Amino acid sequence: MNLFLLIQAAQTAQPEEITGEAEKGMNYFQMALNGGLIMIPLALLSVIAVYIFFERFFAIKKATKEDASFMNKIKDYIHDGKIDSALTLCQSQQSPIARMIEKGVSRIGRPLTDVNTAIENVGNLEVSRLEKGLPTLATVSGGAPMIGFLGTVIGMIQAFFDMANAGNNIDVSLLSSGIYTAMVTTVAGLAIGIIAYFAYNILVAKVEKVVFKMEARTMEFMDLLNEPSH
């Protein structure tokens, strides 16, 4: 019965009132405010997601930079027995690959298995640094829609509560608060979750490219050590 009265009230609304509302247009800021308190954690999650994405994006981009002649110079220094020069070159390069090779060069003279293990340990640390913040970004991508759906449930509870208390005097404006909370939080949660999901996968793909380069340079360095001495 209450639902029938709600529909009837919407149908009998004055045309000039509807036109006036349409002319106002949609105020997105006001709409966000009507989302209620649930919009606060969603706003915080959006800020966290944006910060992590751009901070990691530029950090990973910096890690991908590599001197094209770096490995050739390392090879020449090792062949000439200039270990100190090779270490100095590695220290001058601020990249994960250079730090891995530096550890390998510092272990020259030890068994190859020890050298390889030392390089792998440094590589694992470098990958962990590159992946810093990615678990948080993944949490945002999954948590934001859930918080949005929580807002939806709260909004619908509020709408039905107002409807129950209104009795036969149901007005569309009376239910607008709960409906706004339900719809706005759903849209906000899904939007933040989708953006964070794509951002996470973009960063993961970039990290994988860096890892591939690190593995390739490790194999190149180990092949260099395995070359027969002349």
C-alpha positions, -999 to 999 in steps of 0.1 A, spaced: 0 0 0 28 24 9 46 16 -24 14 23 -43 10 57 -26 46 65 -34 41 58 -71 9 79 -71 26 108 -54 54 108 -81 28 107 -109 8 136 -95 39 159 -90 35 194 -105 51 197 -140 66 230 -132 84 215 -101 98 187 -122 110 212 -149 126 234 -122 145 204 -109 157 194 -144 169 230 -151 190 229 -120 212 202 -134 231 176 -115 255 189 -88 280 161 -84 295 177 -52 261 179 -36 253 144 -47 284 132 -30 274 149 2 241 132 0 259 99 0 263 102 38 291 92 61 300 62 39 315 87 14 343 96 39 361 62 38 354 60 1 371 94 -4 401 83 17 404 51 -3 404 71 -36 431 94 -23 452 64 -12 447 47 -46 457 77 -66 488 84 -44 500 48 -46 495 46 -84 515 77 -93 542 71 -67 548 35 -78 544 44 -115 573 69 -114 593 47 -91 590 17 -115 596 39 -145 628 50 -129 638 14 -122 634 5 -159 660 30 -170 692 13 -179 725 23 -196 727 4 -228 765 0 -225 763 -10 -188 768 -48 -192 794 -43 -219 815 -21 -196 811 -47 -168 823 -74 -191 853 -54 -202 863 -46 -166 860 -82 -155 880 -95 -184 907 -69 -176 906 -79 -139 894 -44 -129 870 -55 -102 871 -22 -83 862 -3 -115 832 -26 -121 820 -20 -85 824 17 -90 804 16 -122 776 -4 -104 775 21 -75 771 50 -100 740 34 -115 709 38 -93 689 9 -106 679 -26 -93 700 -43 -120 731 -24 -110 727 -33 -74 723 -70 -83 754 -70 -105 773 -51 -78 766 -79 -54 776 -105 -80 809 -86 -87 817 -84 -50 813 -122 -48 837 -130 -77 862 -156 -67 836 -176 -47 817 -207 -60 792 -198 -87 763 -211 -67 772 -186 -39 774 -158 -65 741 -168 -80 724 -170 -46 737 -136 -36 723 -120 -68 690 -137 -63 687 -125 -27 693 -89 -38 669 -94 -67 641 -105 -43 647 -74 -21 645 -52 -52 612 -68 -64 598 -63 -29 607 -26 -31 590 -23 -65 559 -40 -52 556 -17 -22 520 -5 -19 506 -29 -45 488 -51 -19 472 -19 -5 460 -9 -40 446 -44 -45 428 -41 -12 412 -8 -23 401 -24 -56 382 -51 -36 372 -31 -5 358 0 -21 328 -17 -38 320 -36 -6 319 -3 13 297 11 -14 273 -18 -11 273 -13 27 262 23 20 235 9 -3 221 -13 24 222 15 49 204 38 25 177 13 18 172 7 55 169 45 60 144 48 31 122 20 44 124 33 79 112 68 67 85 51 47 73 31 77 72 62 100 54 84 74 23 62 74 -1 74 47 17 108 43 44 95 20 63 121 1 91 115 -25 113 141 -9 110 122 24 127 92 9 153 111 -11 180 110 16 180 72 19 178 67 -19 207 91 -24 228 72 1 220 39 -15 227 49 -51 256 74 -47 276 51 -25 272 22 -49 284 43 -78 313 57 -58 324 24 -45 323 7 -79 341 36 -96 369 36 -71 372 -2 -72 373 -3 -110 399 24 -112 421 8 -85 418 -25 -102 431 -12 -135 458 8 -118 469 -23 -99 472 -44 -130 491 -17 -149 516 -15 -121 519 -53 -119 526 -55 -156 553 -29 -153 569 -47 -124 569 -79 -144 589 -62 -172 615 -50 -147 617 -85 -132 622 -99 -167 651 -75 -173 666 -84 -140 665 -121 -148 680 -115 -182 709 -95 -168 715 -121 -141 718 -148 -167 741 -126 -188 764 -120 -158 765 -156 -148 773 -166 -184 802 -141 -182 816 -158 -151 812 -192 -168 833 -181 -198 866 -199 -200 896 -178 -190 920 -169 -217 
